[in-house]
Amino acid sequence: QVLLVESGGGLVQPGGSLRLSCAASGFIDGHYVMSWYRQAPGKERELVAYSMSVGGKIRYVDSVKDRFRISRDNATNMSLQMNDLKPDDTAWYYCGARHTSSTYIPDNWGKGTQVTVSS
């Protein structure tokens, strides 16, 4: 059974930085797509970025692509470096994973970590 655990959220001032981490267990091999999603209060969950594989394709949504960076050192650990944070980045951030190479849409989710950007 896949288990994803996020960490690193917190309260930060606008313009600040945070680094989120996702630790996975239960992967049967290294062929998992991992992704970050977020859900702001009153809004639907949305994609932030994904990593198709270690050293593979990485994509960001336009609203974060110049400020956020995924790092994936190995098949089971992924981080999200978030710089120049804005109040609109306030959300619960979720790590997702799926054993596939054909889609970034997860079928396994972590419980999330909360990010609040406020002065």
C-alpha positions as CSV (number, residue, x, y, z in Angstrom):
1,Q,0.0,0.0,0.0
2,V,1.4,3.4,-1.0
3,L,1.8,5.9,1.8
4,L,2.6,9.6,1.1
5,V,3.6,11.9,3.9
6,E,4.0,15.7,3.3
7,S,5.9,18.0,5.6
8,G,7.3,21.5,5.6
9,G,4.2,23.7,5.6
10,G,3.7,26.7,7.8
11,L,3.1,30.4,8.0
12,V,5.3,32.7,5.9
13,Q,5.2,36.3,4.9
14,P,4.7,37.4,1.3
15,G,7.9,37.2,-0.6
16,G,9.2,34.4,1.7
17,S,10.1,30.8,0.9
18,L,9.2,27.4,2.1
19,R,10.3,23.9,1.1
20,L,7.8,21.1,1.2
21,S,8.8,17.5,1.2
22,C,7.0,14.3,0.3
23,A,8.2,10.9,1.5
24,A,6.7,7.9,-0.2
25,S,6.6,4.3,0.9
26,G,5.1,1.2,-0.5
27,F,6.3,1.8,-4.1
28,I,6.7,-1.5,-6.0
29,D,9.4,-0.1,-8.3
30,G,10.7,3.3,-9.4
31,H,8.2,4.0,-12.1
32,Y,5.9,6.4,-10.3
33,V,4.7,9.8,-11.4
34,M,4.7,12.2,-8.4
35,S,2.9,15.5,-8.2
36,W,2.0,18.4,-6.1
37,Y,-1.5,19.7,-5.9
38,R,-3.1,22.4,-3.7
39,Q,-6.5,23.3,-2.5
40,A,-7.3,26.8,-1.3
41,P,-10.3,27.5,0.9
42,G,-13.5,27.3,-1.1
43,K,-11.7,26.2,-4.2
44,E,-11.2,22.9,-6.0
45,R,-7.9,21.0,-5.8
46,E,-5.6,22.1,-8.5
47,L,-2.3,20.9,-10.0
48,V,0.8,22.7,-9.1
49,A,3.6,20.6,-10.7
50,Y,4.5,17.1,-11.5
51,S,7.6,14.9,-12.0
52,M,7.2,12.0,-14.4
53,S,10.2,10.2,-13.1
54,V,13.6,10.7,-11.6
55,G,15.4,12.9,-14.1
56,G,12.3,12.9,-16.3
57,K,9.9,15.5,-17.4
58,I,8.8,18.2,-15.0
59,R,5.9,20.6,-15.6
60,Y,4.6,23.5,-13.6
61,V,1.4,25.4,-13.9
62,D,1.8,29.0,-15.2
63,S,1.1,30.6,-11.9
64,V,4.1,29.0,-10.2
65,K,6.6,28.2,-12.9
66,D,9.0,31.0,-12.2
67,R,8.8,30.6,-8.4
68,F,8.5,26.9,-7.6
69,R,10.9,24.1,-8.2
70,I,10.5,20.3,-7.9
71,S,13.4,18.2,-6.7
72,R,13.3,14.5,-7.0
73,D,16.4,12.9,-5.7
74,N,15.1,9.4,-5.9
75,A,12.0,7.5,-6.7
76,T,10.4,7.9,-3.3
77,N,11.3,11.4,-2.2
78,M,10.2,14.7,-3.7
79,S,10.4,18.3,-2.6
80,L,8.9,21.5,-3.7
81,Q,10.9,24.7,-3.2
82,M,8.6,27.6,-3.1
83,N,10.0,31.1,-3.5
84,D,8.5,34.6,-3.6
85,L,5.3,33.3,-2.0
86,K,2.1,35.3,-2.5
87,P,-1.1,35.3,-0.5
88,D,-2.8,33.4,-3.4
89,D,-0.4,30.5,-2.7
90,T,-2.2,30.0,0.6
91,A,-3.6,26.4,0.5
92,W,-3.3,22.9,1.6
93,Y,-0.6,21.2,-0.4
94,Y,-0.9,17.6,-1.3
95,C,1.5,15.0,-2.7
96,G,0.2,12.6,-5.2
97,A,1.6,9.5,-6.9
98,R,0.6,7.0,-9.5
99,H,2.3,3.9,-10.9
100,T,2.3,4.9,-14.6
101,S,4.1,6.7,-17.3
102,S,1.0,7.9,-19.2
103,T,-0.6,10.4,-16.9
104,Y,0.3,12.7,-14.0
105,I,-3.1,12.3,-12.3
106,P,-2.6,10.6,-9.0
107,D,-4.5,7.7,-7.5
108,N,-2.6,7.9,-4.2
109,W,-2.7,11.0,-2.0
110,G,-1.1,12.3,1.1
111,K,-3.0,14.0,3.9
112,G,-1.5,17.4,3.0
113,T,0.5,20.2,4.6
114,Q,-0.9,23.7,5.2
115,V,0.8,26.7,3.7
116,T,-0.3,30.2,4.8
117,V,1.1,33.3,3.2
118,S,0.2,36.3,5.2
119,S,1.8,39.4,6.8
